[in-house]
Amino acid sequence: MNKIKRFKLIACEILFREVCLCASKCKNIIDIDFLPKGLHDMGQSKMSKRLQQELDRVETDKYDAILLCYGLCNNGVKGLQSKLPIVIPKAHDCITLLLGSKEKYNEYFRSNPGTYFKSTGWTERDKGPENNELSIPSQLGMNKTYQEYVELYGEDNALYLMEILGNQMKNYSKIVYIDTQTGEFDSYKKSAKQLADNNNWQYEEVTGNTRLIFKLLNGDWNDEEFLTVPPDSIIEPTNTEEIIGYI
């Protein structure tokens, strides 16, 4: 019989329901810290700094390893290290974790450019970057109202800024709702469909898969899907199909 281990899991709150489901089923003891979705809007260096702070808080004599329920996430995990082993999926971002594999992620993205994704987590935790003062839109002044732009720059400039900055969704043509079957959320699907209709976009529902999250928590770490980072080693992007490595 394999020994039950105790892991500290640091996860994005987008994956709240999926992580809790997997934690309830896995064989190990999992202590979970969820971090806000808005970290992704802060830029690489600030996101990495916030994650490193969480890693540094972990009691090294209490856990067998730290599990990171993140992907590369725009290099947000770059530079992370710990006195404990760190295990992280070889994933581009949370979409990979919701779909169940990097292969499925790559296949979908190649055939569906311009896709905007929704899930239970994105629906429930989507406060918007305008509510995060450290987000990139906030730092660039993209979170202001039309009247605030008028007061700052005059009416003509305000109209121009609203036209340029106001349509942050212009590169999208489709909404996909990822259903990981963690519960019945027809209202979330309807709201995603309504958003697609409002923007004259296509709408699709795809079945997600929590297998990667479960394997992470259950300790089933193969080299193809997971990176195990030795103590004091540093996570680095590889710019290859491996996605991440360590130095």
Protein Blocks (a to p, Z undefined) as FASTA:
>chain_A
ZZdddddddddfklmmmmmmmmmmmmbdcddddddfklmmnojklmmmmmmmmmmmpcfk
lpfbdcddddfknollgoiacfbdcdddddfblmlmmnopaklmmmmmmmmghiacddfk
lmmmmnojklpmkbmklmnopabcfklmmmmnojklmmmmmmmmmmmmlmpcbdcdddeh
laccfklmmmmmmmmmmnopacddddddfklmmmmmnopacfklpccddehiacddehia
nopacZZ
